[in-house]
Amino acid sequence: MTAQVRIGTPYGEGRLVTHRARSPLATLLLSHGAGNGIDTSDLQALAGELPRNGITVALFEQPWKVAGSPVASPPKTLDVGLTAAANWMRVRTPLVVGGRSAGARSAARTGRSLGAAGCLALSFPLHPPGKPERSRVEELREARLPTLVIQGERDPMGRPEEFPELRGLDLAVVPAADHGLKVGARAPLSQQDVLDIVVESTLEWVVREISG
């Protein structure tokens, strides 16, 4: 079952689309990146597959995107939006907050304050492209939650080998994938294979670390 609602924030209305599991073991609240909305293939794959495996998936579209702006609003506003969505939901199952890229950063910053049991980071932007000295690893370190990072092998904003070993951090690598988790025509796996990795890695981690 899918439900949609507008969520008011000080920065405008966000949109929450919830794909409910019949008897949920956990709930994922996921937001999007700075250049797109909740219609990216990875977020849609999670929303399409996980509910049938007992995990409710709620996708939150930030107010800047709902308003039609081509440019994301500042990080603080993203945290406010994600918090408003979590407070509206009032889930009774273990909550995992997450998202892709900028949404992953926001989840890492806010997860503990929202009472989350874990953080799911799709394509975490560990640093700006070509600027590894501007590391954002402290956001992952300060999350202090079980965290799954799903990262493309060729992500210019943080290759898997650039991530340090942190307590509670699991890393799932998507071979040949870039920041958008896209692979080329000559890659050793298809785009569907990529989505399967995202879904299966998330499901296994949630069962093992969150709902188990």
N, C-alpha and C positions, 0 to 999 in steps of 0.2 A: 504494500500500500504506500502511495506517495502523497505527501501533503506539502503545501506551499503557503508561506506566510511572510508578511513584511514585518521587519523588526525596526523599531525606532531607535535612533542613536542621536547624540548631539551633533553628528556630522551628516545627518540625513538618514533615509531609510535603507536598510539592507534587506536582502531576500534570503530566506531560509527554505531550502527544499529538502524534505526528510523522506528517506526511503526506509520504511519500517520493516524489521523482522517480526515474525509472529510471536516468538518467545525469545526476546533478545538476551544474549549473554553479556553484551557490551554495546556501547554506543560510540561511534566515531563522529566528531564534529570537525569538518575540514573546510579550510578556506583556500583561496586561489592565489596566484602570483600577481606580480605588478603589471604584466602585459596581457593578461587574459582573464576570463571569468571561470565559472564552475563547469563550463562545457568542455574542458580539456579531456583528452581520451583517458588519462590515468584516473582522474577523479570520477569520471563516468563509469569506468570499469569497476572501480571499488563500489560505487553506488548500485551498479547492476548485479554484481555477483555476491557481495558479502551478506546482504539481507537473507538470502536463501540458506546461508550458513550460520544464521543466528546472530548477526551483527547489524544493528541499525546504523545507517549512514546518513548524516545530515550535512548538506553542502551549504555553506554560507557565502553569499555574494556581497562583497563590501559595498557601502553606499556610493563610493566614487564610480564603481562599475555600473551599479543600478542607474545612476544619474547620467550615464553615457559619456563620462569623461574618458579621454584616451590616456590620461596620466594618473598613476596611483597617488593617493593621498599619503601624507607622512606616516612613518611607522607607528607613532602614538595613536593615530586615528584607527589604524588597523587593529591595534590591541583593544581599543574601546569597542569597536564593532564586534570582534570575536567574543569579548566578555558579555556584551549585550545579548548575543545569540545564546551563549551558554546559560546565562541567567534566565532567559525566557524558557529554555528547554526543561530545566529542572529534572534531569534524568534520574532514574532509580537504579540503573545498572552502572557498572564501572564506566567512566568516561575517558575516552582518549581524545585529546585535541591534536590537531595537525593541519597539514596543508602542503601546498607545493611552493617552493622558492620563498617569496616574501611571506606567504602564508605559513610556511614552516618556521620561519624566524619568529613570527608573531605567536605561534603556538608554544615555542620554547620559552618565550618571555612571560607568557601568561598562565601556562599550564598549572603550576602549583597554586597560584592564587584562585584558580577555578576549581580546585579540588580534584584535578584530573589524576587518573591512575597511570597515564603514560602519554607519550608524545610521538606522533608519526610525522617524519620529515621527508617529503618527497623532493629530491633535487635541492638539498639545503645549499644556499649560496654562501659557501665558506668564506669567500672573498670576491671582490669585483674581478672581472676578467683581466688576467695579466698582472694582478696586484696582490700576490699572496701575502705581502707584508701587512695588508689591511685585513687581518683575520677576524672572523666573527665567531671563533671557536668558543669564546666566553659565554655566548648565548646558549650553546649546547651544554657547557659545563655548569652554568647557573640554573639550568632547567631542573636539575636534581630529580629527575623522573626516569623510569625506564623509557628509553628512546630507541626507535627504529629509524635509521636513515636509509632511504633507498636512493642510490646515487648511480648516475651513468658513468661508465668507464671513461668516457671522453668529455666529461663536464668541464668546461673552461672556468667555471666558478667554484671548482673544488673536485679534483679527481679523488677517487676512493683512498689512494695511498697517502693523500694529504691529511686525512682525518687522524687525529691522535687517538690512542686507546684511552677511553674514558669509562669510568665505572657506570654501568647501566646502559652503555651505548652499544647497540647492535648495528651492523652495517651489511646491507644487501646490495650487491653490485649487479648492475645491468650491463652486460657486455656490449661494447661498441656504441653505447647510447650517449647522446649529448645532454645538455641541460634540460631540454624539453622531453627527454627520454625518447628521442627519435633515433632511428638507425638508418643507415644508408642502404641502397639497393644491394650492395655486395657484402653486407654484414652477415655474420654467421647465424643470425636469427632474424625472424620476421617481426613486424610491428605487433602482431598478435602475440608472439612469444614474449615480447616485452611486457605487454599488459598482463599476461599470465604470471610472469615473475612478480609484478607489483601486487597482484591479488593474492597469490599463494604465499609470498613472503609476509604480507600483512596478516593474513588469516593465521598462519602458523605462529607468528609472534604474539598476536592477541590471545590466542588460545593458551599459549605457553606462559606468557608474562602477565597478562591482565585478567582473563576470566578463569584461568585455572587455579 
